[in-house]
Amino acid sequence: MSDDTDRHYCLIDATTPPEADGPPYAECVLCRKVTEYPESYKGITLCPVCEWQEAQRTACSG
């Protein structure tokens, strides 16, 4: 395998919502705790703990 293939092997779409300037904040879709993201964001929002746990689950082991 080439280096280019190795570097892109584990990439996933890691798009995150924009951080909010202030309240109201969106709830985490997993645990319902307050996130850093605006309530108006349409999409999946995770709190910092759930984001970290999700990153651990989806990380490449290799």
C-alpha positions in Angstrom: 0.0 0.0 0.0 1.1 3.5 -0.6 1.4 6.1 2.1 -1.5 8.0 0.6 -3.8 5.0 1.0 -2.7 4.5 4.6 -3.4 8.0 5.6 -6.9 8.0 4.2 -7.9 4.6 5.4 -9.5 5.6 8.7 -11.0 8.9 7.7 -14.7 9.5 8.5 -16.9 12.5 8.1 -16.1 14.4 11.3 -18.2 17.4 10.6 -19.2 19.1 13.8 -21.8 21.8 14.4 -20.7 25.4 15.0 -20.2 26.3 18.7 -22.9 28.6 20.2 -22.2 32.1 21.4 -24.6 31.6 24.3 -27.8 30.0 25.4 -30.0 28.3 24.4 -27.9 25.2 23.8 -28.8 22.0 22.1 -29.2 18.8 24.2 -27.0 15.7 23.6 -29.0 13.2 21.5 -27.6 10.3 23.7 -27.6 11.5 27.3 -29.7 14.8 27.1 -27.0 16.9 28.8 -26.3 20.4 27.5 -23.9 20.6 24.6 -21.7 23.4 23.3 -23.8 23.8 20.2 -26.7 26.1 19.4 -30.2 24.8 19.9 -31.0 25.9 16.3 -28.5 23.4 14.8 -30.3 20.8 12.8 -28.5 17.5 13.1 -26.8 15.2 15.6 -25.4 17.1 18.6 -23.3 15.3 21.3 -22.0 16.6 24.6 -18.2 16.5 25.1 -18.3 13.2 27.0 -20.5 11.4 24.4 -18.3 12.9 21.6 -15.2 11.5 23.2 -16.9 8.1 23.7 -18.1 8.0 20.1 -14.6 8.8 18.9 -13.3 5.9 20.9 -15.8 3.6 19.4 -15.2 4.6 15.8 -11.4 5.0 16.0 -9.3 2.7 13.9 -7.3 0.2 16.0 -4.7 -0.2 13.5 
